[in-house]
Amino acid sequence: MNFARDVLQAQPPERLAVIELGRDGSRRVWTFAEIDRMVDTTAATLVRHGVRRGDVVMTLIGNRVEWIATLMGCFQIGAVALPCTEQLRAKDLRLRLAVTEPSLILADERNRAELQHAEPDCPVLWIPDDAQLFARQRQGPPLAPDAELNDDDPALITFTSGTSGEPKAVVHGQRYLYGQRLQAESWLGARAGDVVWCTAASGWSKSARNVFIAPWLTGATALLHDARFDPHERLDLIERERVNVLCMAPTEYRVIAKRATLRPLPNLTGMVAAGEALNPEVLHVWREATGLDVRDGYGQTETGQMTAMPIGPAARPGSMGKALDGVSLTVDDGELVADPRTVPTFFLGYLGEGVRRRAGSEAAVVSAAGGWEIDDRRDGETWRTGDRVSEDADGYLRFEGRADDVIVSAGYRIGPFEVESALVAHPAVAEAAAVAAPDEERGAVVRAVVVLRDGHAPSNELA
């Protein structure tokens, strides 16, 4: 298998693949033929810079077509993509560099200062300084051959926060890319020629899979918008770009409903949300304005999507839907539990815990892709999500809260330990605790309680 060949190159060449809206107000459109040429040029450039099959390539790029080209270039040659959000600071980047040891980094020029403070020890290609990296003028035979890959060859690394310790590196195999077809067809619901806008910033778990992977699996067009969230602009762009399927975080739906004037959006045929619980009152406001339901879904960084509010039936307020077809979910003592063998997007394992770079001749189950050693988590015992849910007689699930103390704010999972560690690093702080505080728009925000060291007095300036 090879996602670049099997999905990208199989599209009608002149069909629209990407609509790109820049933060400078620019607008560019890209056909699948143009994206294919750009991806091939990018893949060849990665190889020219020493990237081999199984090597990790980090990206620190906004919602730009270059981000898509880099990820797809990695998929083409069998490299492992590590997309990072631009919200990360030098400390966060330093952790990711140490854990994954990338061979190459591609970064937007606007992130130069933060990345340089992280002191990477591998080459960095800057955008737009190295713009020829993404040249789309290539004609003729491919510049970089398509790697022949297996479903358990590493494809993508994303990081998730836990309740203790540092964030973990979640390693997904090639099956994760193809497995998106399940949610693409039964939840996202885009058809060939539709325009899909998943607003997630590049680097988040939901971004790659729903910004372009899931849309392309059904022949739809991906909309990219490289700018900060503005509720009024968001509605204007949905209307102007004739968006058919909208995928946003519940917080975004909430803020738009509160701060902007909702109106009918005639081209919109579907809306979905995931990442946190969706308020029933927000569902009602959007339904009244658009005549459509916002259909909720549930998944984790490790699992990919596992539940969805089905297409067709009226959405049930407060529910995150039912298990996707074929996915086996049970509720054990209030906790949602999955059978990994039935989840097509289930992860291979955590880097360093069941997934390692092979050292010498050591072997367990060894992937062909660059000498990775993988003890596939899918072949193990059941997966306990740590999320508490309730289930009704029809199989619809309702999220009730975390079994641990991860803070979910606007869809972002925040480990209190990370916040507490940052606070304790301040010279005035002796102890710190981070907890969730209710917030009307974001669901929850982080509230910190600190004990000051002797010689320091509380003040607004110190806070």
VEXZATI-212576 format. One record per residue (C-alpha): x, y, z. Coordinates in steps of 0.25 Angstrom, whole numbers, plus 5000, padded with zeros to 4 digits. Layout:
// residues N
XYZ;...
END
This chain:
// residues 463
500050005000;500450144998;499450265001;500050364992;499950264980;498650194984;497850314988;498450444983;498950394969;497650314967;496750444967;496250514954;497450604951;496650734948;495750714960;495950824971;496750774983;497050894991;496551034993;497651115001;497351245008;498551315013;498651405025;498951515015;497651505009;498151424997;497351314990;497951194982;497351074977;498050944974;497550824965;497950684969;498950684958;499650804963;499650744977;500250614972;501350694965;501650774977;501650644986;502650574977;503550694977;503450704992;503750554993;504950564984;505450684992;505350605005;506150494999;507150594994;507350645009;507650505014;506250455018;506050305017;504950215019;504550205034;505250345037;504450445045;504150575038;503650695047;502750805042;502450935049;501550995038;500251065038;498951025030;499751045017;499850955005;501250925008;500850855021;499950765013;501150745002;502150705013;501250605020;500850545007;502350545002;502650465015;501550365012;502050344998;503450305002;503150235015;503650345024;502950365037;502250505038;502250585052;501350705050;501450805061;500450915064;501051055064;500551085078;501650995084;502751075091;504251045091;504150945103;503050865096;503850865083;505050815091;504350705097;503850655083;505150665077;505750585088;504750475088;504650455072;506050495067;505550555054;506450545042;505950675036;505050795040;504150875031;503651005038;502951135034;503851255035;502951315046;503351205055;504851225054;505151285068;504351185076;504951065068;506351125069;506251135084;505850985084;507250965078;506950845068;508150765064;507650735050;507550815037;506350915036;505750955023;504951095024;503751135017;503751225009;505251225008;505251085002;504051104994;504651024982;504450904991;503050914987;503150944973;501950894965;502550904951;503050754950;502650684938;502950544933;503250424942;503250424957;504450484964;504250394976;503850254975;502550214983;503050124995;502349994996;501749995011;501049905020;499849945029;500749935042;501850025036;501950155044;501350275036;501050385047;501350425061;500450515069;500650555084;499650535095;499550585109;499450495121;499150515135;500550495140;501850515133;502150575120;501350565107;501450435100;501750405085;500650325079;501150255067;500050225056;500250125044;499950135030;498550065034;498250195041;498150275027;497350165020;496450145033;495950285032;494950235021;494050185032;493750315038;493950395025;492750315020;491850295032;492150425040;492750535032;491850505020;492550575009;492350534994;493250554982;493350704978;492850754992;493650854999;494050815013;494550905024;495250845036;495650965044;496650895053;498050955053;499150875047;499850785057;498650745065;498150595064;496850635056;497550725046;498250635037;497150525037;495950625035;496650745028;497050655015;497150505018;495750475020;495150575009;496150524999;495650375002;494350414997;494850514985;494450644993;495250774993;495950825005;495850965010;497051025017;497051155025;498351205030;497851305040;497351315055;495851285058;494951405056;493451365058;492951465048;493951435038;493751285039;492251305035;492651395024;493651295018;492651175019;491751255011;492751315001;493451184998;492151104998;492551005008;491750875008;492350805020;492850875033;493650815044;493950895056;494250885071;492950905080;493651025085;493651085072;492151055070;491851115084;492651245081;492051265067;490651245073;490951345084;491751455077;491251455063;489851455056;489551325051;488851315037;488451215027;489651155020;489051095007;490251015002;490450945015;489950805016;490650755028;491250795041;492150705051;492850735064;493850655072;494850675083;493950705095;492450705099;491450785091;490450865098;488950835095;488650985095;489751005084;489150895076;487850965076;488351105072;489051045060;487850955056;486951075057;487851165048;488251065038;487250945038;488350855041;488850775053;490350775058;490650635059;491650595070;492650485070;493750435079;495150375078;496450385084;497850425079;498250275081;496950215075;496450315064;494950325063;494150215069;492750275071;491850365062;490450425062;489950355049;489550435036;488050445035;487450425048;487250545057;488350575066;488150545080;488550665089;489750625098;490050495091;491350465084;490650365076;490750215074;491950125071;492450135057;492050005048;492949895053;493549965065;493349885078;493049975090;492649935103;492350015116;493049945128;492750005142;492450135135;493650145127;493750135111;494550005107;494949975092;495349845086;496649895078;496449785067;495149855063;495749995062;496350015048;497050145053;497650085066;499050125068;500350045068;500750085082;501550195089;502950225084;503850165094;502750075100;502549965090;502950045078;504450065077;505550085067;506249955065;507649945071;508549845064;507949705062;506949715074;505649675069;504149665073;503149685062;504049765053;503449865042;504149875029;504050025029;505450075034;505649975045;504550005054;504249905065;502749895068;501949815078;500549845071;499649895082;498449845074;498849705077;498749725092;497649735102;496449825102;496749975102;496150055114;495950195110;495850265123;494650335119;493350315127;492050295119;490650255120;489850175109;488450175106;487550055101;487850095086;489350095088;489550245088;490650285097;490750415106;492050465111;492050485126;493550525129;494950475130;495250365140;496650435142;496850585143;497250625129;496650765126;495850775113;495850915109;495250955095;495550815091;497050825095;497450715105;498350785116;499150705125;499150775139;500550715141;501150805130;500450925135;500950905149;502350875144;502451005137;501851085149;502851015159;504051055150;503751205153;504651245164;503451305173;502651175173;502851065183;501650975180;500650975169;499350905166;498550915153;497050885152;495950905143;494951025144;493651035137;493551125125;492351165117;493051165104;494251065105;493550965114;494650975124;495951065126;497151035134;497151095148;498451095156;498651105171;500151135175;500851135188;501951245188;503351235193;503751315205;504151455202;503051465191;501751535192;500451515184;500151625174;499551645161;500951665155;501351535159;500151465154;
END
